[in-house]
Amino acid sequence: MRRALAHLHSHPFRPPRRLLAAAIALAASGCGGGASGRGPEVLRPSPPPAPAPSPAPEPRNPPPPSDAPAPDPEAARMFLSRAGQQPPAASAPVPRVTALALANTARGEARGMEPRGEVASIALAEGQSSAIRAPVAPGECAVFIAQGGLGVIEVDLFLTKGASPALEIVAQDADSGPIAVIGGRGACFRNPGAAPLVLELHAQARRGAGVVLVQGFRDPRTAAPPGASPPGVAPPGASPPGSSAAGASPSGSSP
């Protein structure tokens, strides 16, 4: 004790080595280095978050919604009441603005499909309709579009077989306004049989008058079997139904 006091008197600002070692040991035990033997705690960064899953690719032709509208029965009544009595509709030049509108409609209704022949341009009076041959090959998936031009308020589109008075509507559009589509947005019109379907495509100007452009499209993935007629071409030896009526293509093409 006397030696420690003498040390403090001779060195008042320098503590003894034992006191200094005890202070260091006490500080180390407060930082996690005590009797437990654990070293100082090390903070590690959190792992990065997992990447978000990529969205599923959008189908090329999404199916129509379940609440899709039904065809207007008034359109079919008008068409059937005048079937076989309509004069041949006159062909007309293709209006550039209407052709652009048709191409824009096809981007949404027939995405990924290829045209079935050329565009048919028809001049229709109000209440008048015109028929165009539209054979559908076995296994083919087809879409048909009618685009009304200036002055056309309501256009209807029908696929039929047979001839008046036994004309049968096979498919009808459910749209309203100057655009009519059969089989659009993935709900294409199919021929499930083994033989070509000899059909006619009718465009009707229910309200208004003017030029109506009509064109068909097909899915290239649904190839016809060997020996079947190519799309847009009538089978050899087959005559289109209702050939005595206004059934010839006004522009000489088959959508």
GINOR-V617808 format. One record per run of one state. SS is the DSSP state (hx for helix, st for strand, lp for the rest). FROM is the first residue (numbers start at 0). TO is the last residue. If there is no record, write none. Layout:
# GINOR-V617808
<<SS & FROM & TO> <SS & FROM & TO>>
This chain:
# GINOR-V617808
<<lp & 0 & 0> <hx & 1 & 9> <lp & 10 & 15> <hx & 16 & 29> <lp & 30 & 71> <hx & 72 & 80> <lp & 81 & 88> <st & 89 & 90> <lp & 91 & 94> <hx & 95 & 108> <lp & 109 & 112> <st & 113 & 114> <lp & 115 & 118> <st & 119 & 123> <lp & 124 & 127> <st & 128 & 132> <lp & 133 & 134> <st & 135 & 135> <lp & 136 & 139> <st & 140 & 147> <lp & 148 & 150> <st & 151 & 160> <lp & 161 & 166> <st & 167 & 171> <lp & 172 & 177> <st & 178 & 181> <lp & 182 & 187> <st & 188 & 189> <lp & 190 & 195> <st & 196 & 196> <lp & 197 & 198> <st & 199 & 207> <lp & 208 & 208> <st & 209 & 217> <lp & 218 & 254>>
